[in-house]
Amino acid sequence: MDSRNRYPSDLSDGQWEKVEPLIPAAKPGGRPRSVEMREIFNGIFYLVRSGCSWRMLPKDLPPWGTVHSYYWCFRRSGVWVKRNDALREEVRVKAQREPTPSAAILDSQTVKTTEKGGRAAMTRARRSTAASGILW
């Protein structure tokens, strides 16, 4: 990792210590991992933070296909949910609260259909034959 550029999205040593224990072990009998798992996470966080596409990951991070594959593996195995739950519990305990919330608040927004203009707003638009070049 020392031979590449550092990005603002890279994990700090402290963050890595919290993430590392949640990474699933390599499959037994399979090929050994050829990339550092910290670099995989750095690639995922770079993508999330920058908003780029998978194929636009910088060349000094692991190949985009490898990062993408691990991302979906972690998603299916629940790594992201476990990490989020662990962080939430840690923050709540530091705030001297119960580790898990006892209530939740849901908010929704509604749009009234009567405010759209009634029947006129629901009338289907007609296609202009002049604009399409079709003459009948």
TIDREN-881370 format. One record per residue (C-alpha): residue in one letter; x, z, y; chain. Coordinates in steps of 0.001 Angstrom, whole numbers. Each point is the difference from the previous one (the first is absolute). Layout:
! TIDREN-881370
<'A' <X Z Y> 'A'>
...
***
This chain:
! TIDREN-881370
<'M' <0 0 0> 'A'>
<'D' <2930 584 2361> 'A'>
<'S' <905 -3700 10> 'A'>
<'R' <-3233 -1186 1586> 'A'>
<'N' <-1718 313 3361> 'A'>
<'R' <-2056 3140 562> 'A'>
<'Y' <-3615 -480 1037> 'A'>
<'P' <-2268 2462 1828> 'A'>
<'S' <-2275 -15 -3053> 'A'>
<'D' <2738 1155 -2418> 'A'>
<'L' <-495 3341 -1707> 'A'>
<'S' <2099 2878 1249> 'A'>
<'D' <1806 2180 -2557> 'A'>
<'G' <-2675 2694 398> 'A'>
<'Q' <-2840 -2484 -509> 'A'>
<'W' <1719 -1459 -3054> 'A'>
<'E' <290 3483 -1552> 'A'>
<'K' <-3792 317 203> 'A'>
<'V' <-723 -3473 -1383> 'A'>
<'E' <2575 -241 -2786> 'A'>
<'P' <-1608 2507 -2434> 'A'>
<'L' <-3256 -1996 35> 'A'>
<'I' <1558 -3274 -1156> 'A'>
<'P' <-955 -851 -3570> 'A'>
<'A' <2924 -137 -2414> 'A'>
<'A' <1198 -3381 -1225> 'A'>
<'K' <-1787 -1218 -3098> 'A'>
<'P' <1756 1181 -3175> 'A'>
<'G' <1689 -2794 -1904> 'A'>
<'G' <-299 -2337 2977> 'A'>
<'R' <2714 -1541 2084> 'A'>
<'P' <1696 2528 2299> 'A'>
<'R' <-959 -176 3662> 'A'>
<'S' <2349 -2231 1956> 'A'>
<'V' <-1053 1133 3492> 'A'>
<'E' <61 3365 1713> 'A'>
<'M' <-3493 1455 207> 'A'>
<'R' <662 1246 3530> 'A'>
<'E' <583 -3614 1056> 'A'>
<'I' <-3295 -1004 -1621> 'A'>
<'F' <-1803 2612 2112> 'A'>
<'N' <1945 -1095 3083> 'A'>
<'G' <-1214 -3553 -647> 'A'>
<'I' <-3622 1128 -381> 'A'>
<'F' <144 2099 3159> 'A'>
<'Y' <1678 -2849 1914> 'A'>
<'L' <-2871 -2288 -959> 'A'>
<'V' <-2659 2568 941> 'A'>
<'R' <1665 897 3302> 'A'>
<'S' <825 -3556 1105> 'A'>
<'G' <-3132 -1711 -1277> 'A'>
<'C' <2014 -2897 -1428> 'A'>
<'S' <-919 -1791 -3210> 'A'>
<'W' <1707 782 -3309> 'A'>
<'R' <2077 -3167 137> 'A'>
<'M' <1314 906 3469> 'A'>
<'L' <1788 3177 -1088> 'A'>
<'P' <3595 -49 1302> 'A'>
<'K' <2574 -1323 -2466> 'A'>
<'D' <1989 3251 82> 'A'>
<'L' <-2913 1826 -1674> 'A'>
<'P' <-803 -608 -3674> 'A'>
<'P' <-1695 -3351 -795> 'A'>
<'W' <-3606 -125 1197> 'A'>
<'G' <-1316 -633 -3530> 'A'>
<'T' <1683 3153 -1287> 'A'>
<'V' <-1315 2108 2884> 'A'>
<'H' <-3490 -1481 -442> 'A'>
<'S' <18 678 -3745> 'A'>
<'Y' <981 3651 481> 'A'>
<'Y' <-2595 424 2757> 'A'>
<'W' <-2802 -1045 -2377> 'A'>
<'C' <1461 2059 -2838> 'A'>
<'F' <-23 3079 2255> 'A'>
<'R' <-3503 -773 1184> 'A'>
<'R' <-1378 -308 -3536> 'A'>
<'S' <1784 3140 -1207> 'A'>
<'G' <-1263 2093 2930> 'A'>
<'V' <3369 720 1663> 'A'>
<'W' <-1441 -609 3490> 'A'>
<'V' <-3007 2275 -579> 'A'>
<'K' <2178 2766 -1493> 'A'>
<'R' <2438 -185 2929> 'A'>
<'N' <-2823 89 2541> 'A'>
<'D' <-1632 2969 -1737> 'A'>
<'A' <3303 1894 -168> 'A'>
<'L' <720 -622 3694> 'A'>
<'R' <-3498 1043 1038> 'A'>
<'E' <293 3235 -1979> 'A'>
<'E' <3439 718 1471> 'A'>
<'V' <-1238 -499 3559> 'A'>
<'R' <-3079 2167 -600> 'A'>
<'V' <2074 2844 -1507> 'A'>
<'K' <2403 -98 2980> 'A'>
<'A' <-3051 300 2263> 'A'>
<'Q' <-1052 3077 -2046> 'A'>
<'R' <-3060 -1723 -1427> 'A'>
<'E' <-1235 -532 -3532> 'A'>
<'P' <2009 -2751 -1756> 'A'>
<'T' <-3093 -2131 -591> 'A'>
<'P' <-2759 -575 2544> 'A'>
<'S' <-3393 1523 -751> 'A'>
<'A' <-1987 -2451 2116> 'A'>
<'A' <237 -3540 1290> 'A'>
<'I' <-1454 -1861 2949> 'A'>
<'L' <-1215 -3549 -367> 'A'>
<'D' <-821 -2132 2991> 'A'>
<'S' <-1795 -3308 29> 'A'>
<'Q' <-1135 -2444 2603> 'A'>
<'T' <-3329 -1777 -162> 'A'>
<'V' <-1166 -3175 1693> 'A'>
<'K' <-3701 -401 617> 'A'>
<'T' <-1270 -3464 -874> 'A'>
<'T' <-2720 211 2660> 'A'>
<'E' <2683 -93 2691> 'A'>
<'K' <1187 -3443 -1090> 'A'>
<'G' <-2859 -1869 1627> 'A'>
<'G' <-2679 -55 -2667> 'A'>
<'R' <-1122 -3330 -1543> 'A'>
<'A' <2103 -2175 2328> 'A'>
<'A' <3219 1659 -1186> 'A'>
<'M' <-973 -544 -3612> 'A'>
<'T' <-815 -3715 382> 'A'>
<'R' <2442 -2231 -1792> 'A'>
<'A' <2241 -2107 2209> 'A'>
<'R' <-447 -3732 -313> 'A'>
<'R' <2955 -2273 -445> 'A'>
<'S' <528 -2507 2755> 'A'>
<'T' <111 -3558 -1380> 'A'>
<'A' <1825 -1218 3120> 'A'>
<'A' <2821 2495 -423> 'A'>
<'S' <553 -902 -3640> 'A'>
<'G' <-69 -3737 557> 'A'>
<'I' <-2914 -502 -2380> 'A'>
<'L' <-2756 -2193 1307> 'A'>
<'W' <-3379 -158 -1738> 'A'>
***
